Amino acid sequence: MTGKASSLGEALRPRLAAVVGVLCGLIGTFASLQLPLGTSRLLGPGAVPLLLSLAMTGLSLALLLKPGAGETDADEDGGGLHGAAMVALVTLMIGAFALLLTWLGFILSATILMYGLYAIGEEKLVSAKALLRAVLTALAAYLLFVVALSVNMPAGSLWGY
């Protein structure tokens, strides 16, 4: 009996992940609509999160309608954070970035997001290397979007702007 229940659970796992992906994508879409979208000529800070959230929703809907057939992930057998837990954590981090963007500003919220992603990649919670990479990545993104492309990014209401 447990073999049947376990195979049923394995069959429903991709669909459950797809439902969670759709919900997270819709939350991200709602959060990004709270930011100005800008125009086609000058994108606002909400445009990219909106596109990414819509892409996540669409891909999750595709997975919901046609999940992968019998795929197994080799990483799930080892220790550490893998599979659905990894997807959930990264999704939560991106959602937190979208929600904190107007309060903390682009540079600080991007640094926090990138630090989390680099720390996951290194599998270390505290890492000077991840912090250095996060700061450099956030500054590079700032230079690209704000300086080079003139995209209006929030400076952060926490700092009085």
HULINJO-V868350 format. One record per pair of residues at least 6 apart in sequence whose ideal C-beta (glycine too) atoms are under 7 Angstrom apart, sorted by the first residue. I is the first residue (numbers start at 1). GAP is how many residues later the second one is. Records with the same first field share a line. If there is no record, write none. Layout:
# HULINJO-V868350
I=GAP, GAP
This chain:
# HULINJO-V868350
14=49, 53, 54
15=49, 52
17=67, 70
18=42, 45, 46, 49
19=45
20=68
21=35, 39, 42
22=35, 38, 39, 42
24=32, 67, 71
25=28, 31, 32, 35
26=31
27=68
28=21, 25, 28, 66, 67, 70
29=21, 24, 25, 28
31=64, 67, 68
32=14, 17, 18, 21, 66
33=13, 17
35=9, 10, 11, 66, 67
36=8, 9, 10
37=7, 9, 10, 13
38=6, 9, 114
42=108
43=108
44=108
45=56, 106, 107, 108, 109
49=49
73=9, 10
75=7, 8
76=6, 7
80=43
81=8, 39
89=31
93=20, 23, 24
97=12, 16
100=9
101=8, 53
102=52, 55
103=53, 54, 55
104=52, 54
105=49, 50, 51, 54
106=36, 47, 48
107=31, 35
108=48
110=28, 31
111=23, 24, 27
114=20, 23, 24
115=15, 16, 19
118=12, 15, 16
119=6, 8, 11
122=7, 8
145=6, 8
146=7
155=6
